[in-house]
Amino acid sequence: MAGHTVVNPEKLPALTIMVEELKEEIEKRYTDDETLKKLLLDSIPNMASVRVWVKKEGWDEAVWGYVRAEGLFTASKRAQMIESLRTRGLDRSDVAAKIWLTLSGDYSEKMEVDNKSVDMYREINNILHKKKQE
């Protein structure tokens, strides 16, 4: 779920699909260790339990906590992404320029914009800056 959340938090696959993807990942990753593979496959909860979990309060925060803990937002990766946005902005990408300037604090929307990409970057920006302030 954390991987899908990063790629497109607005359009997560069905829980049944994510559970099947988890099973496939376990099958591929642990082909050489049948005991561990069986243990992991047997420990996957049933769909009723999964549905209850994702509805619990704090689930979204837990998923984002996992994403951050896995090093997705390390300083070096942030720097690479910001540099990539800057380069694309210099190559006449208005969207990249706007995102880069928004992240730097030099630009802010004056009107309400229905742009899911910008909204996602704002959310990430808020998470990153909130962590820096703590």
C-alpha positions as CSV (number, residue, x, y, z in Angstrom):
1,M,0.0,0.0,0.0
2,A,2.9,2.4,0.8
3,G,4.3,1.9,-2.7
4,H,1.0,2.6,-4.4
5,T,0.4,5.6,-2.1
6,V,3.6,7.2,-3.3
7,V,2.9,6.6,-7.0
8,N,-0.8,7.7,-7.0
9,P,-2.5,8.2,-3.6
10,E,-5.7,9.3,-5.3
11,K,-6.1,6.0,-7.2
12,L,-5.1,3.0,-5.1
13,P,-5.9,-0.5,-6.5
14,A,-8.5,-2.6,-4.8
15,L,-7.4,-4.2,-1.6
16,T,-7.8,-7.6,-3.1
17,I,-5.4,-6.7,-5.9
18,M,-2.9,-5.4,-3.3
19,V,-3.1,-8.6,-1.3
20,E,-2.5,-10.6,-4.5
21,E,0.5,-8.4,-5.3
22,L,1.8,-9.1,-1.8
23,K,1.5,-12.8,-2.4
24,E,3.3,-12.5,-5.7
25,E,6.1,-10.5,-4.2
26,I,6.6,-13.1,-1.4
27,E,6.6,-15.9,-4.0
28,K,9.3,-14.1,-6.1
29,R,11.4,-12.8,-3.2
30,Y,11.6,-16.1,-1.2
31,T,11.8,-18.8,-3.8
32,D,15.0,-20.1,-2.2
33,D,13.5,-20.4,1.3
34,E,10.3,-22.4,1.3
35,T,9.9,-22.4,5.0
36,L,10.0,-18.6,5.3
37,K,7.9,-18.2,2.1
38,K,5.2,-20.5,3.6
39,L,5.3,-18.6,6.9
40,L,4.9,-15.3,5.3
41,L,2.1,-16.4,3.0
42,D,0.3,-18.0,5.9
43,S,0.6,-14.7,7.9
44,I,-1.3,-12.6,5.3
45,P,-4.6,-11.7,6.9
46,N,-8.0,-12.4,5.4
47,M,-9.7,-9.7,3.4
48,A,-12.1,-8.9,6.3
49,S,-9.2,-8.1,8.6
50,V,-7.5,-6.0,5.9
51,R,-10.6,-4.0,5.3
52,V,-10.9,-3.3,9.1
53,W,-7.3,-2.2,9.3
54,V,-7.4,0.3,6.5
55,K,-10.5,1.9,8.0
56,K,-8.9,2.4,11.4
57,E,-8.0,5.9,12.6
58,G,-4.4,6.6,12.0
59,W,-3.9,4.1,9.1
60,D,-3.0,6.8,6.6
61,E,-0.4,8.3,8.9
62,A,1.0,4.8,9.5
63,V,1.4,4.2,5.8
64,W,3.1,7.6,5.3
65,G,5.3,6.9,8.3
66,Y,6.5,3.7,6.7
67,V,7.1,5.5,3.4
68,R,9.3,8.1,5.2
69,A,11.1,5.4,7.3
70,E,12.0,3.5,4.2
71,G,14.1,6.5,3.1
72,L,12.0,7.7,0.2
73,F,12.4,11.3,1.4
74,T,16.1,11.3,2.2
75,A,17.9,14.6,1.9
76,S,19.8,13.3,-1.2
77,K,16.6,12.1,-2.9
78,R,14.9,15.4,-2.2
79,A,17.9,17.3,-3.6
80,Q,17.8,15.2,-6.7
81,M,14.1,15.7,-7.2
82,I,14.4,19.5,-6.6
83,E,17.3,19.7,-9.1
84,S,15.3,17.7,-11.6
85,L,12.3,20.1,-11.2
86,R,14.7,23.1,-11.6
87,T,16.2,21.6,-14.7
88,R,12.8,20.9,-16.3
89,G,11.6,24.4,-15.3
90,L,14.6,25.9,-17.1
91,D,13.7,23.7,-20.1
92,R,10.4,25.6,-20.3
93,S,8.2,23.3,-18.3
94,D,5.8,25.7,-16.6
95,V,4.5,23.0,-14.3
96,A,8.0,22.0,-13.1
97,A,8.9,25.7,-12.7
98,K,5.8,26.3,-10.6
99,I,6.4,23.3,-8.4
100,W,10.0,24.2,-7.9
101,L,9.1,27.8,-7.0
102,T,6.3,26.6,-4.7
103,L,8.7,24.3,-2.9
104,S,11.2,27.2,-2.5
105,G,8.5,29.4,-1.1
106,D,8.9,32.0,-3.9
107,Y,5.5,31.3,-5.4
108,S,2.0,30.6,-4.1
109,E,-1.3,30.2,-5.8
110,K,-3.6,33.2,-5.5
111,M,-6.6,31.3,-6.7
112,E,-8.0,27.8,-6.1
113,V,-6.5,25.4,-8.6
114,D,-7.8,21.9,-9.3
115,N,-4.5,20.3,-10.1
116,K,-3.9,17.0,-8.4
117,S,-0.2,16.9,-9.1
118,V,0.4,20.3,-7.5
119,D,-1.8,19.3,-4.5
120,M,0.3,16.1,-4.1
121,Y,3.5,18.1,-4.1
122,R,2.1,20.6,-1.6
123,E,1.2,17.8,0.7
124,I,4.7,16.4,0.4
125,N,6.1,19.8,0.9
126,N,4.0,20.4,4.0
127,I,5.2,17.0,5.4
128,L,8.8,17.8,4.7
129,H,8.8,21.3,6.1
130,K,6.8,20.2,9.2
131,K,9.4,17.6,9.9
132,K,12.2,20.2,9.6
133,Q,10.5,22.5,12.0
134,E,10.1,19.8,14.7
